[in-house]
Amino acid sequence: MSSLDAALVVLVIHGALGGFDTLYCHEWQARLPKQPWAARELGLHSARSFLYAVIFIGLAWFEWHGAFAWLLFAVFAVEYAVTLIDAVVEDRTRRLSRAERLVHMILGGTTGAYMALVAYHALTKWISAPTDVQLTDHGAVSLILSIYAISVIASAMRDAAASRRLLAAGTPS
């Protein structure tokens, strides 16, 4: 199994955990879209979800050769920064459940794992290639990641709408 194949397996697991975090922890337990103080957190979740749509589709269907690999690394860096800011906002505005805290810890590990595996693959295979983005297909994994991408786009739009609604209502965030 190549480092990219391993990264994609970890990313599938990461996406499933992220879905659980969103549906169970954010929607069902914390009911974030209904909380008057959650506008900023929801805005960050929306931004991160859009970034994950790019990551899911970008790794499911494309190879990032040459300078384009650095673009992929930039997307990773922005996602990581948004996640760090989100962690600070969450700690300032609410107490996370044990389940959510645990899921976030596991997500941190899977983030590091898939990013490191993709970085290794990119540095050993893609960086030295001529700058180009090439279409690829990883079979069922590409389909799963595409479903994840559609799901996180829907989640991003829902979170963005809830954030705007809460901000318009003048609620603190």
N, C-alpha and C positions, 0 to 999 in steps of 0.2 A: 504494500500500500504506500503510495507516495505521500509526501507531507501535505500536498493539496487535498488529496482524498481524505486524509485524516482530519484536516481542517474543516472540510465540508461535513463530515460526520459530527464533529464537535459543534459546528454551526447549526446543524439540524437539531441537536439536543438543546443548544442554547435558545433557538427559536421556540421550541416547545416549552422550555422553562419560562421564557419571556411571555409567552401566551398565558401560561398559568398565572404568572405574576400580575398580568394585566386583568385577566378575567376574574380570578379568585381574590387576589389581594387588593387590587385597585378598585375594581367595579363592585364586587360582592361584599368584601369585608369593610373597606374604607369608604366606599361609595363616593369616590373623589369628585365625579362631575356634579354632585349635589352639595358639596362642602363649600361654604362661602369663602374660605381661606385658601382654596386649592388652585386658584387661577394660574399662579406662576408655575406650580408643579405640573399642571396639565399642559401649559405651554411648552415646558421642557420635554415632557413625554411626547408631545406632538412632534417636536423637532427631532427627537431621537428616533421616533418611529419612521419619519421620512428618511432619515439617514439609513436605518436598517432596510428600508425598501431598496435603496441603492446598493447596499452591501449584499442583500439576498440575491437580487437580480444580477448584480455585477459579478458575483462569484459563481452563480448558477450557470450563466450563459456566456461569459467572456473570459478571455485571458488578457492580462494587462502587461503588455511588453514595453520594454524600454522606459522612457520617461512617464508613460501612463501608469506604471507601477507606483510611482511617487504620488500620483493623484489618488490612487487607492489608499495609500498610506495616509494621505491628508484626510480622507473621509474617515478612516479609523481614528485618527487623532481628534477630529472634531467630535465624533461620537463619544469618545472617551472623556473629553472635556465636558460635554453636556451631561454625561452620567455623573461626573464628579460634582458639578454644580447642583444637579438634582439631589444628590445625597446630602449636600449641605442644606438645601431648601427643605427637604423632608425632615431633617433633624431639627430645624428651626420651627416647623409648623405643626408637626404631629408626631405621635408615638407610633412607631411601626409595630405590627403584630410580630410574634415569634416566627410565624410562617413566612411573612414578608422579609424579615431580617435574614432568615436562613436562605430563602430563594435569592436574595440580593448577593449574599456571600458566594453562593454557587455560581450565579451569573458572572460575578467578578472573575472567578476561576476559569469559566468557559470562555469569557471574553479574552483573557490573557492567552489561553491555549489556542483558540482559533487564530487570533492575530499573530501570535508567534509562529504558528505553522504556515500561515499564508506568507508572512514576512520571509521565512526561510525559503519557501518555494520561490517567491519572487526574486530574492537575492541570488539564488542559485540557478534559476531557469529563465525568468522573465527580464530582469534588468539588463542583461547583456544582449538581448535580442533587439532588433530594430524597433523603434517606437511605433507601436501599432496596437489596436485592440482587435482581437480575433474572436470570432464566434466559436463556442465549444458546447458540448452537451455531456452532462454527467448522468444521463438517464433519469432514474426515479428521484435522485437527489435534486436534480435541476427542477423537476416538477414540484417536489415538496417545498423547495426554497421559493419557487414562484408563487405557490399558494400562501406561503408566509408573507411574501412581499405584498400581495393583494390584501391580506389581513391587516398588516401593519399600516398600509395606506388608509384603510377604513378606520382603524384605531386612531391614526394621526388626525384624520379629519374630525372625528368625534371629539377628541381631546381639544383640538384647536377651537371648535365651536363652543365647547363647554367653557374653555378659558375666556373666550371673547364674551360669552354671556355673563359670566361671573364678573369680569372687569366692567362691563356695561352697567351691571347692577350696582356697581360701586362697592363691591365687597373687598375687604382687605386681602392681600396675598403676600 
